[in-house]
């Protein structure tokens, strides 16, 4: 069964949101180990900088692999 573009986008957005939350939690724990002291606003801002890139990367890779799958079944 082929995954629709909409479902690819929903999956990618969900993946990025979960990753964003985990990244913020990881930054809060790990940054102090390296002497990096920042506030919550900085953690959130830094995380947001990567959200667009993550969305595009995830969606494009999903569509690429879906194209490979469809082509291999032809």
mmJSON file of the N, C-alpha and C atoms, coordinates in Angstrom:
{"data_MODEL":{"atom_site":{
"group_PDB":["ATOM","ATOM","ATOM","ATOM","ATOM","ATOM","ATOM","ATOM","ATOM","ATOM","ATOM","ATOM","ATOM","ATOM","ATOM","ATOM","ATOM","ATOM","ATOM","ATOM","ATOM","ATOM","ATOM","ATOM","ATOM","ATOM","ATOM","ATOM","ATOM","ATOM","ATOM","ATOM","ATOM","ATOM","ATOM","ATOM","ATOM","ATOM","ATOM","ATOM","ATOM","ATOM","ATOM","ATOM","ATOM","ATOM","ATOM","ATOM","ATOM","ATOM","ATOM","ATOM","ATOM","ATOM","ATOM","ATOM","ATOM","ATOM","ATOM","ATOM","ATOM","ATOM","ATOM","ATOM","ATOM","ATOM","ATOM","ATOM","ATOM","ATOM","ATOM","ATOM","ATOM","ATOM","ATOM","ATOM","ATOM","ATOM","ATOM","ATOM","ATOM","ATOM","ATOM","ATOM","ATOM","ATOM","ATOM","ATOM","ATOM","ATOM","ATOM","ATOM","ATOM","ATOM","ATOM","ATOM","ATOM","ATOM","ATOM","ATOM","ATOM","ATOM","ATOM","ATOM","ATOM","ATOM","ATOM","ATOM","ATOM","ATOM","ATOM","ATOM","ATOM","ATOM","ATOM","ATOM","ATOM","ATOM","ATOM","ATOM","ATOM","ATOM","ATOM","ATOM","ATOM","ATOM","ATOM","ATOM","ATOM","ATOM","ATOM","ATOM","ATOM","ATOM","ATOM","ATOM","ATOM","ATOM","ATOM","ATOM","ATOM","ATOM","ATOM","ATOM","ATOM","ATOM","ATOM","ATOM","ATOM","ATOM","ATOM","ATOM","ATOM","ATOM","ATOM","ATOM","ATOM","ATOM","ATOM","ATOM","ATOM","ATOM","ATOM","ATOM","ATOM","ATOM","ATOM","ATOM","ATOM","ATOM","ATOM","ATOM","ATOM","ATOM","ATOM","ATOM","ATOM","ATOM","ATOM","ATOM","ATOM","ATOM","ATOM","ATOM","ATOM","ATOM","ATOM","ATOM","ATOM","ATOM","ATOM","ATOM","ATOM","ATOM","ATOM","ATOM","ATOM","ATOM","ATOM","ATOM","ATOM","ATOM","ATOM","ATOM","ATOM","ATOM","ATOM","ATOM","ATOM","ATOM","ATOM","ATOM","ATOM","ATOM","ATOM","ATOM","ATOM","ATOM","ATOM","ATOM","ATOM","ATOM"],
"id":[1,2,3,4,5,6,7,8,9,10,11,12,13,14,15,16,17,18,19,20,21,22,23,24,25,26,27,28,29,30,31,32,33,34,35,36,37,38,39,40,41,42,43,44,45,46,47,48,49,50,51,52,53,54,55,56,57,58,59,60,61,62,63,64,65,66,67,68,69,70,71,72,73,74,75,76,77,78,79,80,81,82,83,84,85,86,87,88,89,90,91,92,93,94,95,96,97,98,99,100,101,102,103,104,105,106,107,108,109,110,111,112,113,114,115,116,117,118,119,120,121,122,123,124,125,126,127,128,129,130,131,132,133,134,135,136,137,138,139,140,141,142,143,144,145,146,147,148,149,150,151,152,153,154,155,156,157,158,159,160,161,162,163,164,165,166,167,168,169,170,171,172,173,174,175,176,177,178,179,180,181,182,183,184,185,186,187,188,189,190,191,192,193,194,195,196,197,198,199,200,201,202,203,204,205,206,207,208,209,210,211,212,213,214,215,216,217,218,219,220,221,222],
"type_symbol":["N","C","C","N","C","C","N","C","C","N","C","C","N","C","C","N","C","C","N","C","C","N","C","C","N","C","C","N","C","C","N","C","C","N","C","C","N","C","C","N","C","C","N","C","C","N","C","C","N","C","C","N","C","C","N","C","C","N","C","C","N","C","C","N","C","C","N","C","C","N","C","C","N","C","C","N","C","C","N","C","C","N","C","C","N","C","C","N","C","C","N","C","C","N","C","C","N","C","C","N","C","C","N","C","C","N","C","C","N","C","C","N","C","C","N","C","C","N","C","C","N","C","C","N","C","C","N","C","C","N","C","C","N","C","C","N","C","C","N","C","C","N","C","C","N","C","C","N","C","C","N","C","C","N","C","C","N","C","C","N","C","C","N","C","C","N","C","C","N","C","C","N","C","C","N","C","C","N","C","C","N","C","C","N","C","C","N","C","C","N","C","C","N","C","C","N","C","C","N","C","C","N","C","C","N","C","C","N","C","C","N","C","C","N","C","C","N","C","C","N","C","C"],
"label_atom_id":["N","CA","C","N","CA","C","N","CA","C","N","CA","C","N","CA","C","N","CA","C","N","CA","C","N","CA","C","N","CA","C","N","CA","C","N","CA","C","N","CA","C","N","CA","C","N","CA","C","N","CA","C","N","CA","C","N","CA","C","N","CA","C","N","CA","C","N","CA","C","N","CA","C","N","CA","C","N","CA","C","N","CA","C","N","CA","C","N","CA","C","N","CA","C","N","CA","C","N","CA","C","N","CA","C","N","CA","C","N","CA","C","N","CA","C","N","CA","C","N","CA","C","N","CA","C","N","CA","C","N","CA","C","N","CA","C","N","CA","C","N","CA","C","N","CA","C","N","CA","C","N","CA","C","N","CA","C","N","CA","C","N","CA","C","N","CA","C","N","CA","C","N","CA","C","N","CA","C","N","CA","C","N","CA","C","N","CA","C","N","CA","C","N","CA","C","N","CA","C","N","CA","C","N","CA","C","N","CA","C","N","CA","C","N","CA","C","N","CA","C","N","CA","C","N","CA","C","N","CA","C","N","CA","C","N","CA","C","N","CA","C","N","CA","C","N","CA","C","N","CA","C","N","CA","C","N","CA","C"],
"label_alt_id":[null,null,null,null,null,null,null,null,null,null,null,null,null,null,null,null,null,null,null,null,null,null,null,null,null,null,null,null,null,null,null,null,null,null,null,null,null,null,null,null,null,null,null,null,null,null,null,null,null,null,null,null,null,null,null,null,null,null,null,null,null,null,null,null,null,null,null,null,null,null,null,null,null,null,null,null,null,null,null,null,null,null,null,null,null,null,null,null,null,null,null,null,null,null,null,null,null,null,null,null,null,null,null,null,null,null,null,null,null,null,null,null,null,null,null,null,null,null,null,null,null,null,null,null,null,null,null,null,null,null,null,null,null,null,null,null,null,null,null,null,null,null,null,null,null,null,null,null,null,null,null,null,null,null,null,null,null,null,null,null,null,null,null,null,null,null,null,null,null,null,null,null,null,null,null,null,null,null,null,null,null,null,null,null,null,null,null,null,null,null,null,null,null,null,null,null,null,null,null,null,null,null,null,null,null,null,null,null,null,null,null,null,null,null,null,null,null,null,null,null,null,null],
"label_comp_id":["UNK","UNK","UNK","UNK","UNK","UNK","UNK","UNK","UNK","UNK","UNK","UNK","UNK","UNK","UNK","UNK","UNK","UNK","UNK","UNK","UNK","UNK","UNK","UNK","UNK","UNK","UNK","UNK","UNK","UNK","UNK","UNK","UNK","UNK","UNK","UNK","UNK","UNK","UNK","UNK","UNK","UNK","UNK","UNK","UNK","UNK","UNK","UNK","UNK","UNK","UNK","UNK","UNK","UNK","UNK","UNK","UNK","UNK","UNK","UNK","UNK","UNK","UNK","UNK","UNK","UNK","UNK","UNK","UNK","UNK","UNK","UNK","UNK","UNK","UNK","UNK","UNK","UNK","UNK","UNK","UNK","UNK","UNK","UNK","UNK","UNK","UNK","UNK","UNK","UNK","UNK","UNK","UNK","UNK","UNK","UNK","UNK","UNK","UNK","UNK","UNK","UNK","UNK","UNK","UNK","UNK","UNK","UNK","UNK","UNK","UNK","UNK","UNK","UNK","UNK","UNK","UNK","UNK","UNK","UNK","UNK","UNK","UNK","UNK","UNK","UNK","UNK","UNK","UNK","UNK","UNK","UNK","UNK","UNK","UNK","UNK","UNK","UNK","UNK","UNK","UNK","UNK","UNK","UNK","UNK","UNK","UNK","UNK","UNK","UNK","UNK","UNK","UNK","UNK","UNK","UNK","UNK","UNK","UNK","UNK","UNK","UNK","UNK","UNK","UNK","UNK","UNK","UNK","UNK","UNK","UNK","UNK","UNK","UNK","UNK","UNK","UNK","UNK","UNK","UNK","UNK","UNK","UNK","UNK","UNK","UNK","UNK","UNK","UNK","UNK","UNK","UNK","UNK","UNK","UNK","UNK","UNK","UNK","UNK","UNK","UNK","UNK","UNK","UNK","UNK","UNK","UNK","UNK","UNK","UNK","UNK","UNK","UNK","UNK","UNK","UNK","UNK","UNK","UNK","UNK","UNK","UNK"],
"label_asym_id":["A","A","A","A","A","A","A","A","A","A","A","A","A","A","A","A","A","A","A","A","A","A","A","A","A","A","A","A","A","A","A","A","A","A","A","A","A","A","A","A","A","A","A","A","A","A","A","A","A","A","A","A","A","A","A","A","A","A","A","A","A","A","A","A","A","A","A","A","A","A","A","A","A","A","A","A","A","A","A","A","A","A","A","A","A","A","A","A","A","A","A","A","A","A","A","A","A","A","A","A","A","A","A","A","A","A","A","A","A","A","A","A","A","A","A","A","A","A","A","A","A","A","A","A","A","A","A","A","A","A","A","A","A","A","A","A","A","A","A","A","A","A","A","A","A","A","A","A","A","A","A","A","A","A","A","A","A","A","A","A","A","A","A","A","A","A","A","A","A","A","A","A","A","A","A","A","A","A","A","A","A","A","A","A","A","A","A","A","A","A","A","A","A","A","A","A","A","A","A","A","A","A","A","A","A","A","A","A","A","A","A","A","A","A","A","A","A","A","A","A","A","A"],
"label_entity_id":["1","1","1","1","1","1","1","1","1","1","1","1","1","1","1","1","1","1","1","1","1","1","1","1","1","1","1","1","1","1","1","1","1","1","1","1","1","1","1","1","1","1","1","1","1","1","1","1","1","1","1","1","1","1","1","1","1","1","1","1","1","1","1","1","1","1","1","1","1","1","1","1","1","1","1","1","1","1","1","1","1","1","1","1","1","1","1","1","1","1","1","1","1","1","1","1","1","1","1","1","1","1","1","1","1","1","1","1","1","1","1","1","1","1","1","1","1","1","1","1","1","1","1","1","1","1","1","1","1","1","1","1","1","1","1","1","1","1","1","1","1","1","1","1","1","1","1","1","1","1","1","1","1","1","1","1","1","1","1","1","1","1","1","1","1","1","1","1","1","1","1","1","1","1","1","1","1","1","1","1","1","1","1","1","1","1","1","1","1","1","1","1","1","1","1","1","1","1","1","1","1","1","1","1","1","1","1","1","1","1","1","1","1","1","1","1","1","1","1","1","1","1"],
"label_seq_id":[1,1,1,2,2,2,3,3,3,4,4,4,5,5,5,6,6,6,7,7,7,8,8,8,9,9,9,10,10,10,11,11,11,12,12,12,13,13,13,14,14,14,15,15,15,16,16,16,17,17,17,18,18,18,19,19,19,20,20,20,21,21,21,22,22,22,23,23,23,24,24,24,25,25,25,26,26,26,27,27,27,28,28,28,29,29,29,30,30,30,31,31,31,32,32,32,33,33,33,34,34,34,35,35,35,36,36,36,37,37,37,38,38,38,39,39,39,40,40,40,41,41,41,42,42,42,43,43,43,44,44,44,45,45,45,46,46,46,47,47,47,48,48,48,49,49,49,50,50,50,51,51,51,52,52,52,53,53,53,54,54,54,55,55,55,56,56,56,57,57,57,58,58,58,59,59,59,60,60,60,61,61,61,62,62,62,63,63,63,64,64,64,65,65,65,66,66,66,67,67,67,68,68,68,69,69,69,70,70,70,71,71,71,72,72,72,73,73,73,74,74,74],
"pdbx_PDB_ins_code":[null,null,null,null,null,null,null,null,null,null,null,null,null,null,null,null,null,null,null,null,null,null,null,null,null,null,null,null,null,null,null,null,null,null,null,null,null,null,null,null,null,null,null,null,null,null,null,null,null,null,null,null,null,null,null,null,null,null,null,null,null,null,null,null,null,null,null,null,null,null,null,null,null,null,null,null,null,null,null,null,null,null,null,null,null,null,null,null,null,null,null,null,null,null,null,null,null,null,null,null,null,null,null,null,null,null,null,null,null,null,null,null,null,null,null,null,null,null,null,null,null,null,null,null,null,null,null,null,null,null,null,null,null,null,null,null,null,null,null,null,null,null,null,null,null,null,null,null,null,null,null,null,null,null,null,null,null,null,null,null,null,null,null,null,null,null,null,null,null,null,null,null,null,null,null,null,null,null,null,null,null,null,null,null,null,null,null,null,null,null,null,null,null,null,null,null,null,null,null,null,null,null,null,null,null,null,null,null,null,null,null,null,null,null,null,null,null,null,null,null,null,null],
"Cartn_x":[0.84,0.0,0.885,0.513,1.287,0.894,1.895,1.626,1.35,0.275,-0.063,0.89,0.923,1.764,1.317,0.013,-0.51,-0.04,-0.116,0.335,1.846,2.592,4.038,4.308,3.547,3.721,3.34,2.229,1.796,2.839,3.358,4.394,5.642,6.041,7.239,7.049,5.898,5.632,5.647,5.007,4.999,6.417,7.204,8.591,9.383,9.195,9.945,9.495,8.207,7.717,8.291,8.242,8.815,10.31,10.997,12.43,12.745,11.901,12.101,12.015,11.006,10.845,12.038,12.452,13.617,14.895,15.044,16.237,16.294,15.175,15.146,15.512,14.902,15.215,16.692,17.229,18.641,19.545,19.23,20.022,20.035,18.884,18.784,19.669,19.752,20.572,22.048,22.357,23.735,24.528,23.898,24.637,25.439,24.866,25.645,26.893,26.875,28.039,29.218,28.929,29.967,30.159,29.582,29.737,28.908,27.903,27.039,25.786,25.648,24.493,23.564,22.356,21.36,20.004,19.13,17.779,16.866,15.642,14.674,14.419,14.355,14.105,15.199,16.433,17.529,17.433,17.083,16.907,15.803,14.679,13.565,13.936,14.614,15.019,15.987,16.97,17.944,17.249,16.345,15.601,14.766,14.137,13.301,14.099,15.351,16.183,16.319,16.24,16.416,15.102,13.978,12.692,12.415,12.602,12.351,13.211,14.479,15.398,14.969,14.59,14.171,12.902,11.942,10.713,11.0,11.775,12.088,12.864,13.864,14.679,13.829,13.041,12.227,11.205,10.537,9.528,10.161,11.242,11.889,12.454,13.056,13.569,12.437,11.347,10.194,9.665,9.526,9.013,9.997,11.296,12.31,12.215,12.144,12.062,10.738,9.671,8.386,8.472,9.143,9.329,10.138,11.186,11.976,11.1,10.268,9.404,8.418,7.776,6.804,7.47,8.633,9.361,9.794,10.174,10.636,9.483,8.267,7.113,6.547,7.028,6.518,7.157],
"Cartn_y":[-1.18,0.0,1.244,2.192,3.424,4.43,5.081,6.13,7.435,8.113,9.373,10.47,11.53,12.687,13.301,13.341,13.902,13.09,11.763,10.919,11.029,11.205,11.426,12.704,13.747,15.011,14.887,14.224,14.033,13.241,12.186,11.382,12.218,13.014,13.838,14.899,15.554,16.577,15.95,14.8,14.112,13.764,13.248,12.896,14.122,15.238,16.452,17.011,16.994,17.506,16.68,15.359,14.489,14.74,14.862,15.149,16.487,17.479,18.817,18.767,18.104,17.985,17.249,16.167,15.43,16.262,17.043,17.884,18.937,19.569,20.586,19.949,18.805,18.118,17.738,17.243,16.862,18.077,19.186,20.412,20.866,20.828,21.281,20.434,19.149,18.25,18.329,18.322,18.16,19.464,20.575,21.837,22.175,22.053,22.373,21.503,20.286,19.417,20.013,20.841,21.467,22.938,23.348,24.722,25.724,25.261,26.143,26.423,27.649,28.043,28.904,28.428,29.186,29.046,29.958,29.909,29.111,28.922,28.156,28.797,30.122,30.811,30.5,30.446,30.116,28.669,27.764,26.364,26.233,26.903,26.828,27.435,28.576,29.234,28.398,27.826,26.979,25.775,25.193,24.049,24.424,25.586,26.022,26.264,26.643,26.866,25.608,24.471,23.208,22.571,23.099,22.482,22.509,23.642,23.728,22.774,22.713,21.803,20.348,20.024,18.653,18.273,19.195,18.917,18.651,19.526,19.366,18.073,17.826,16.621,15.362,15.297,14.111,13.872,14.935,14.796,14.378,15.038,14.716,13.293,12.877,11.503,10.491,10.766,9.861,9.721,10.844,10.806,10.093,10.29,9.625,8.112,7.655,6.223,5.643,6.429,5.973,5.821,6.752,6.658,5.412,5.12,3.902,2.651,2.657,1.502,1.294,2.353,2.26,1.819,2.39,2.043,0.578,0.077,-1.318,-2.302,-1.862,-2.747,-2.739,-1.833,-1.736,-2.771],
"Cartn_z":[0.0,0.0,0.0,-0.819,-0.96,0.128,0.689,1.668,0.922,1.308,0.649,1.078,0.29,0.636,1.957,2.173,3.429,4.626,4.517,5.628,5.816,4.736,4.853,5.637,5.334,6.029,7.5,7.796,9.19,9.96,9.358,10.022,10.294,9.319,9.462,10.534,10.547,11.564,12.949,13.109,14.4,14.838,13.914,14.212,14.657,13.969,14.304,15.656,15.941,17.229,18.374,18.236,19.274,19.401,18.273,18.29,18.925,18.653,19.234,20.762,21.265,22.726,23.33,22.695,23.2,23.121,22.048,21.909,23.003,23.302,24.361,25.699,25.993,27.256,27.312,26.207,26.153,26.348,25.678,25.84,27.294,27.935,29.324,30.23,29.946,30.764,30.382,29.088,28.629,28.589,28.209,28.103,29.364,30.551,31.757,31.932,31.415,31.504,30.752,29.752,28.945,29.281,30.4,30.838,30.045,29.344,28.573,29.391,29.802,30.605,29.768,29.531,28.78,29.454,29.114,29.647,28.731,29.196,28.424,27.063,27.013,25.746,24.722,25.152,24.244,23.765,24.678,24.299,23.252,23.485,22.547,21.193,21.228,19.984,19.178,19.85,19.167,18.536,19.274,18.743,17.533,17.574,16.455,15.179,15.325,14.14,13.291,13.929,13.225,12.791,13.237,12.917,11.417,10.784,9.34,8.55,8.91,8.221,8.449,9.663,9.967,9.217,9.146,8.415,6.946,6.34,4.919,4.669,5.479,5.316,5.445,6.491,6.734,5.636,5.21,4.168,2.847,2.462,1.19,1.174,2.27,2.331,2.275,2.959,2.942,1.517,0.814,-0.561,-1.484,-1.278,-2.086,-1.918,-0.689,-0.449,-0.928,-0.832,-1.357,-2.879,-3.548,-5.001,-5.349,-4.574,-4.805,-4.651,-3.626,-3.361,-4.505,-4.939,-6.01,-7.305,-7.589,-8.813,-8.806,-7.645,-7.562,-7.718,-7.461,-7.606,-9.018,-9.858,-11.238,-12.135],
"occupancy":[1.0,1.0,1.0,1.0,1.0,1.0,1.0,1.0,1.0,1.0,1.0,1.0,1.0,1.0,1.0,1.0,1.0,1.0,1.0,1.0,1.0,1.0,1.0,1.0,1.0,1.0,1.0,1.0,1.0,1.0,1.0,1.0,1.0,1.0,1.0,1.0,1.0,1.0,1.0,1.0,1.0,1.0,1.0,1.0,1.0,1.0,1.0,1.0,1.0,1.0,1.0,1.0,1.0,1.0,1.0,1.0,1.0,1.0,1.0,1.0,1.0,1.0,1.0,1.0,1.0,1.0,1.0,1.0,1.0,1.0,1.0,1.0,1.0,1.0,1.0,1.0,1.0,1.0,1.0,1.0,1.0,1.0,1.0,1.0,1.0,1.0,1.0,1.0,1.0,1.0,1.0,1.0,1.0,1.0,1.0,1.0,1.0,1.0,1.0,1.0,1.0,1.0,1.0,1.0,1.0,1.0,1.0,1.0,1.0,1.0,1.0,1.0,1.0,1.0,1.0,1.0,1.0,1.0,1.0,1.0,1.0,1.0,1.0,1.0,1.0,1.0,1.0,1.0,1.0,1.0,1.0,1.0,1.0,1.0,1.0,1.0,1.0,1.0,1.0,1.0,1.0,1.0,1.0,1.0,1.0,1.0,1.0,1.0,1.0,1.0,1.0,1.0,1.0,1.0,1.0,1.0,1.0,1.0,1.0,1.0,1.0,1.0,1.0,1.0,1.0,1.0,1.0,1.0,1.0,1.0,1.0,1.0,1.0,1.0,1.0,1.0,1.0,1.0,1.0,1.0,1.0,1.0,1.0,1.0,1.0,1.0,1.0,1.0,1.0,1.0,1.0,1.0,1.0,1.0,1.0,1.0,1.0,1.0,1.0,1.0,1.0,1.0,1.0,1.0,1.0,1.0,1.0,1.0,1.0,1.0,1.0,1.0,1.0,1.0,1.0,1.0,1.0,1.0,1.0,1.0,1.0,1.0],
"B_iso_or_equiv":[0.0,0.0,0.0,0.0,0.0,0.0,0.0,0.0,0.0,0.0,0.0,0.0,0.0,0.0,0.0,0.0,0.0,0.0,0.0,0.0,0.0,0.0,0.0,0.0,0.0,0.0,0.0,0.0,0.0,0.0,0.0,0.0,0.0,0.0,0.0,0.0,0.0,0.0,0.0,0.0,0.0,0.0,0.0,0.0,0.0,0.0,0.0,0.0,0.0,0.0,0.0,0.0,0.0,0.0,0.0,0.0,0.0,0.0,0.0,0.0,0.0,0.0,0.0,0.0,0.0,0.0,0.0,0.0,0.0,0.0,0.0,0.0,0.0,0.0,0.0,0.0,0.0,0.0,0.0,0.0,0.0,0.0,0.0,0.0,0.0,0.0,0.0,0.0,0.0,0.0,0.0,0.0,0.0,0.0,0.0,0.0,0.0,0.0,0.0,0.0,0.0,0.0,0.0,0.0,0.0,0.0,0.0,0.0,0.0,0.0,0.0,0.0,0.0,0.0,0.0,0.0,0.0,0.0,0.0,0.0,0.0,0.0,0.0,0.0,0.0,0.0,0.0,0.0,0.0,0.0,0.0,0.0,0.0,0.0,0.0,0.0,0.0,0.0,0.0,0.0,0.0,0.0,0.0,0.0,0.0,0.0,0.0,0.0,0.0,0.0,0.0,0.0,0.0,0.0,0.0,0.0,0.0,0.0,0.0,0.0,0.0,0.0,0.0,0.0,0.0,0.0,0.0,0.0,0.0,0.0,0.0,0.0,0.0,0.0,0.0,0.0,0.0,0.0,0.0,0.0,0.0,0.0,0.0,0.0,0.0,0.0,0.0,0.0,0.0,0.0,0.0,0.0,0.0,0.0,0.0,0.0,0.0,0.0,0.0,0.0,0.0,0.0,0.0,0.0,0.0,0.0,0.0,0.0,0.0,0.0,0.0,0.0,0.0,0.0,0.0,0.0,0.0,0.0,0.0,0.0,0.0,0.0],
"pdbx_formal_charge":[null,null,null,null,null,null,null,null,null,null,null,null,null,null,null,null,null,null,null,null,null,null,null,null,null,null,null,null,null,null,null,null,null,null,null,null,null,null,null,null,null,null,null,null,null,null,null,null,null,null,null,null,null,null,null,null,null,null,null,null,null,null,null,null,null,null,null,null,null,null,null,null,null,null,null,null,null,null,null,null,null,null,null,null,null,null,null,null,null,null,null,null,null,null,null,null,null,null,null,null,null,null,null,null,null,null,null,null,null,null,null,null,null,null,null,null,null,null,null,null,null,null,null,null,null,null,null,null,null,null,null,null,null,null,null,null,null,null,null,null,null,null,null,null,null,null,null,null,null,null,null,null,null,null,null,null,null,null,null,null,null,null,null,null,null,null,null,null,null,null,null,null,null,null,null,null,null,null,null,null,null,null,null,null,null,null,null,null,null,null,null,null,null,null,null,null,null,null,null,null,null,null,null,null,null,null,null,null,null,null,null,null,null,null,null,null,null,null,null,null,null,null],
"auth_seq_id":[1,1,1,2,2,2,3,3,3,4,4,4,5,5,5,6,6,6,7,7,7,8,8,8,9,9,9,10,10,10,11,11,11,12,12,12,13,13,13,14,14,14,15,15,15,16,16,16,17,17,17,18,18,18,19,19,19,20,20,20,21,21,21,22,22,22,23,23,23,24,24,24,25,25,25,26,26,26,27,27,27,28,28,28,29,29,29,30,30,30,31,31,31,32,32,32,33,33,33,34,34,34,35,35,35,36,36,36,37,37,37,38,38,38,39,39,39,40,40,40,41,41,41,42,42,42,43,43,43,44,44,44,45,45,45,46,46,46,47,47,47,48,48,48,49,49,49,50,50,50,51,51,51,52,52,52,53,53,53,54,54,54,55,55,55,56,56,56,57,57,57,58,58,58,59,59,59,60,60,60,61,61,61,62,62,62,63,63,63,64,64,64,65,65,65,66,66,66,67,67,67,68,68,68,69,69,69,70,70,70,71,71,71,72,72,72,73,73,73,74,74,74],
"auth_comp_id":["UNK","UNK","UNK","UNK","UNK","UNK","UNK","UNK","UNK","UNK","UNK","UNK","UNK","UNK","UNK","UNK","UNK","UNK","UNK","UNK","UNK","UNK","UNK","UNK","UNK","UNK","UNK","UNK","UNK","UNK","UNK","UNK","UNK","UNK","UNK","UNK","UNK","UNK","UNK","UNK","UNK","UNK","UNK","UNK","UNK","UNK","UNK","UNK","UNK","UNK","UNK","UNK","UNK","UNK","UNK","UNK","UNK","UNK","UNK","UNK","UNK","UNK","UNK","UNK","UNK","UNK","UNK","UNK","UNK","UNK","UNK","UNK","UNK","UNK","UNK","UNK","UNK","UNK","UNK","UNK","UNK","UNK","UNK","UNK","UNK","UNK","UNK","UNK","UNK","UNK","UNK","UNK","UNK","UNK","UNK","UNK","UNK","UNK","UNK","UNK","UNK","UNK","UNK","UNK","UNK","UNK","UNK","UNK","UNK","UNK","UNK","UNK","UNK","UNK","UNK","UNK","UNK","UNK","UNK","UNK","UNK","UNK","UNK","UNK","UNK","UNK","UNK","UNK","UNK","UNK","UNK","UNK","UNK","UNK","UNK","UNK","UNK","UNK","UNK","UNK","UNK","UNK","UNK","UNK","UNK","UNK","UNK","UNK","UNK","UNK","UNK","UNK","UNK","UNK","UNK","UNK","UNK","UNK","UNK","UNK","UNK","UNK","UNK","UNK","UNK","UNK","UNK","UNK","UNK","UNK","UNK","UNK","UNK","UNK","UNK","UNK","UNK","UNK","UNK","UNK","UNK","UNK","UNK","UNK","UNK","UNK","UNK","UNK","UNK","UNK","UNK","UNK","UNK","UNK","UNK","UNK","UNK","UNK","UNK","UNK","UNK","UNK","UNK","UNK","UNK","UNK","UNK","UNK","UNK","UNK","UNK","UNK","UNK","UNK","UNK","UNK","UNK","UNK","UNK","UNK","UNK","UNK"],
"auth_asym_id":["A","A","A","A","A","A","A","A","A","A","A","A","A","A","A","A","A","A","A","A","A","A","A","A","A","A","A","A","A","A","A","A","A","A","A","A","A","A","A","A","A","A","A","A","A","A","A","A","A","A","A","A","A","A","A","A","A","A","A","A","A","A","A","A","A","A","A","A","A","A","A","A","A","A","A","A","A","A","A","A","A","A","A","A","A","A","A","A","A","A","A","A","A","A","A","A","A","A","A","A","A","A","A","A","A","A","A","A","A","A","A","A","A","A","A","A","A","A","A","A","A","A","A","A","A","A","A","A","A","A","A","A","A","A","A","A","A","A","A","A","A","A","A","A","A","A","A","A","A","A","A","A","A","A","A","A","A","A","A","A","A","A","A","A","A","A","A","A","A","A","A","A","A","A","A","A","A","A","A","A","A","A","A","A","A","A","A","A","A","A","A","A","A","A","A","A","A","A","A","A","A","A","A","A","A","A","A","A","A","A","A","A","A","A","A","A","A","A","A","A","A","A"],
"auth_atom_id":["N","CA","C","N","CA","C","N","CA","C","N","CA","C","N","CA","C","N","CA","C","N","CA","C","N","CA","C","N","CA","C","N","CA","C","N","CA","C","N","CA","C","N","CA","C","N","CA","C","N","CA","C","N","CA","C","N","CA","C","N","CA","C","N","CA","C","N","CA","C","N","CA","C","N","CA","C","N","CA","C","N","CA","C","N","CA","C","N","CA","C","N","CA","C","N","CA","C","N","CA","C","N","CA","C","N","CA","C","N","CA","C","N","CA","C","N","CA","C","N","CA","C","N","CA","C","N","CA","C","N","CA","C","N","CA","C","N","CA","C","N","CA","C","N","CA","C","N","CA","C","N","CA","C","N","CA","C","N","CA","C","N","CA","C","N","CA","C","N","CA","C","N","CA","C","N","CA","C","N","CA","C","N","CA","C","N","CA","C","N","CA","C","N","CA","C","N","CA","C","N","CA","C","N","CA","C","N","CA","C","N","CA","C","N","CA","C","N","CA","C","N","CA","C","N","CA","C","N","CA","C","N","CA","C","N","CA","C","N","CA","C","N","CA","C","N","CA","C","N","CA","C","N","CA","C","N","CA","C"],
"pdbx_PDB_model_num":[1,1,1,1,1,1,1,1,1,1,1,1,1,1,1,1,1,1,1,1,1,1,1,1,1,1,1,1,1,1,1,1,1,1,1,1,1,1,1,1,1,1,1,1,1,1,1,1,1,1,1,1,1,1,1,1,1,1,1,1,1,1,1,1,1,1,1,1,1,1,1,1,1,1,1,1,1,1,1,1,1,1,1,1,1,1,1,1,1,1,1,1,1,1,1,1,1,1,1,1,1,1,1,1,1,1,1,1,1,1,1,1,1,1,1,1,1,1,1,1,1,1,1,1,1,1,1,1,1,1,1,1,1,1,1,1,1,1,1,1,1,1,1,1,1,1,1,1,1,1,1,1,1,1,1,1,1,1,1,1,1,1,1,1,1,1,1,1,1,1,1,1,1,1,1,1,1,1,1,1,1,1,1,1,1,1,1,1,1,1,1,1,1,1,1,1,1,1,1,1,1,1,1,1,1,1,1,1,1,1,1,1,1,1,1,1,1,1,1,1,1,1]
}}}
